[in-house]
Amino acid sequence: MADQVLKALAAVSHWYESRDDDYRSPLTRGMRRSPATPRERVLGDDEIRIVWELASESGPYGALLKVALLSGQRRAKLEGLRWEQIDASGTWHIPREAREKQTAGDLKLPPLALEIIYSQPRLVGDSRVFRRPNDVAIANFRRATGLPHWTIHDLRRTARSLMSRAGVQTEISELVLGHSIKGIQKVYDRHSYFEEKAQALAKLAALIERIVNPPVANVVALEASS
């Protein structure tokens, strides 16, 4: 928490410094109390089933969590999802914000994701599909799962890992997440990869459905011989 507060104060301080020649920020790089460590949390199959089942009983926030896992998109994009961004074909046209490096662009969502989205109530004067609950509700949901500390961003990492498990090519999985093509390929490859991303999301949805609704084992019990 101290490092997060320091990060916020440093951002404000450096912003002011860039606008006032007489001001020098007292906050310098390397003042963190601890080194930054990237999160590596990925939910296992049992954990996915727990989150999915609880999400089914948690209204709009639970629906947002499901679509986060089914699409691999960031929470900000899901909270910014508007009804008008989804066309009649079920394609989500993700807007690119100012100064944003890259987005997933146009994503044809799988039927399971669309079913969840279209089941959300539409409010007059509010075009948002999902409305973010307060922090207490989010904390209560996490506590109810009984799982070790996890965040909604871990669902994005889980979705990425599941796509690899489902046989989706690494390059396509990265494009679904909104990561840009690197190097010289970015300059010359202008293909949209629309169909490839649609197939990737379809494979992801199929795998998630198998995880949350595992098939009954095809085992026949044999009577013991006398």
C-alpha positions, -999 to 999 in steps of 0.1 A, spaced: 0 0 0 28 24 8 44 18 -26 10 24 -43 6 57 -24 42 67 -34 35 59 -70 4 81 -70 22 110 -53 51 107 -77 28 109 -107 13 141 -94 46 156 -84 62 148 -118 32 162 -137 35 195 -118 73 195 -123 68 193 -161 47 225 -159 67 247 -135 103 254 -141 109 264 -105 96 232 -90 117 201 -84 100 169 -74 113 155 -41 103 120 -52 129 102 -73 130 68 -90 140 39 -68 122 51 -37 100 20 -35 100 1 -2 101 -32 -21 109 -42 -57 80 -46 -81 71 -82 -86 48 -92 -115 18 -113 -106 17 -148 -119 -17 -160 -105 -36 -183 -128 -67 -200 -117 -68 -238 -118 -99 -257 -131 -113 -262 -96 -109 -225 -88 -125 -215 -121 -155 -237 -112 -158 -220 -78 -156 -185 -93 -180 -193 -121 -206 -208 -98 -205 -179 -74 -205 -155 -103 -238 -170 -114 -254 -158 -82 -238 -124 -81 -257 -103 -106 -240 -78 -129 -206 -81 -112 -207 -119 -116 -216 -115 -152 -187 -91 -157 -163 -117 -142 -176 -144 -166 -172 -122 -197 -137 -112 -184 -127 -149 -185 -145 -156 -218 -129 -126 -236 -96 -120 -218 -102 -82 -218 -92 -58 -191 -116 -47 -164 -116 -11 -177 -128 -23 -211 -155 -44 -196 -167 -16 -174 -167 7 -204 -187 -17 -226 -217 1 -241 -247 -16 -258 -240 3 -290 -205 -12 -292 -219 -46 -300 -235 -50 -334 -261 -74 -347 -235 -100 -356 -223 -102 -320 -191 -83 -327 -177 -61 -300 -161 -30 -315 -136 -21 -287 -128 16 -289 -92 28 -287 -88 56 -261 -65 85 -265 -28 77 -259 -37 40 -257 -12 18 -275 -34 -10 -287 -67 -27 -282 -81 -61 -293 -101 -42 -319 -132 -60 -333 -140 -92 -314 -167 -116 -325 -179 -129 -292 -188 -165 -286 -225 -173 -280 -219 -180 -243 -205 -145 -238 -233 -129 -258 -259 -148 -237 -245 -134 -205 -243 -99 -220 -278 -99 -234 -292 -111 -201 -282 -78 -184 -309 -53 -177 -310 -21 -198 -315 11 -179 -330 42 -194 -304 69 -199 -275 45 -191 -258 27 -220 -234 7 -199 -237 -31 -200 -221 -36 -166 -221 -13 -136 -192 -17 -112 -202 -25 -76 -186 -8 -47 -153 -21 -32 -171 -38 -3 -192 -59 -27 -160 -69 -46 -142 -78 -13 -172 -98 -2 -172 -118 -35 -135 -126 -32 -140 -137 4 -169 -159 -5 -148 -178 -30 -125 -190 -2 -96 -188 -26 -62 -173 -19 -58 -136 -30 -68 -131 -66 -79 -101 -87 -100 -97 -118 -68 -92 -138 -59 -128 -129 -89 -139 -151 -72 -122 -181 -40 -141 -174 -61 -173 -169 -79 -167 -202 -46 -163 -220 -33 -196 -205 -65 -214 -214 -62 -203 -250 -27 -219 -252 -42 -250 -237 -70 -250 -263 -44 -249 -291 -46 -213 -301 -15 -199 -317 5 -176 -294 3 -147 -319 -35 -149 -321 -39 -152 -283 -18 -120 -279 -40 -101 -304 -71 -112 -286 -57 -97 -254 -50 -65 -273 -12 -68 -274 4 -54 -305 25 -73 -331 62 -66 -325 90 -55 -348 90 -53 -385 59 -75 -388 39 -47 -372 49 -25 -401 41 -49 -430 13 -72 -417 -19 -52 -420 -42 -82 -417 -71 -77 -392 -71 -114 -379 -108 -110 -373 -117 -146 -381 -87 -160 -363 -96 -141 -331 -132 -152 -334 -120 -188 -336 -97 -183 -306 -125 -170 -285 -147 -199 -296 -121 -224 -285 -117 -206 -252 -154 -206 -246 -156 -244 -254 -128 -252 -230 -144 -231 -202 -177 -248 -207 -160 -282 -204 -143 -270 -172 -174 -256 -155 -196 -285 -167 -172 -315 -168 -186 -345 -186 -197 -375 -165 -170 -401 -166 -179 -429 -189 -172 -456 -164 -194 -488 -160 -193 -503 -126 -188 -541 -127 -203 -565 -102 -177 -585 -82 -176 -621 -93 -189 -646 -67 
